[in-house]
Amino acid sequence: MTDGAQNRRVRVDGVRSRRMILDTAVKLATVDGLAGLSIARLAEAAGISKSGLFAHFGSKEDLQLATIDAATEIYGRDIVGPAMQEPDSSARLRALCNLFLDQVENDVFPGGCFFSSVNSEFDTRPGIVRDRLAELQTQWMELLAAEYAAARDAGLLPDEEPEQAAFDLNSYLHLANDLYVLYRDRSYLDRARRSIAAYLATA
């Protein structure tokens, strides 16, 4: 193997190792919290050495931010990306809601919605981690509001303030998530789907 090929192999292995670590971190964070995501705990769960973890993340804060970014990629892959392929804004809005509920129902994260878990943990802790979470929450609400506004303006949904619609829809989603995690009863997710369908029909 040439030096160039060997270097490329090392880089690829490093990317795969980081991806595996972050997949584990995202799941752990919904159960133990981002604050509880210690290097030692993550190393044990991922089956690697603590020194191996330090090679990827220089500090606990770096690990927390990387974990948030990894979760954001999963939401983009499972929810936002597919929803944006729908043909119109009304269908995109419904898909955003339904795919969110599908992700919860499929137990992608053992503790339910990643952001619901960690937002409640950091909402009173000033700092870069809270700022990043607040930024992502704002982006999600703005996406819901923008799709509602586009659907309303196209005559596909009733006349409602988009920001209020985003608030209402997100409330259904996160209450369903919280009750599902607490009771492990999928009927709460079905209730949310019915409520959202009715809301978008009569908003």
Disulfide bonds with the S-S distance in Angstrom:
none
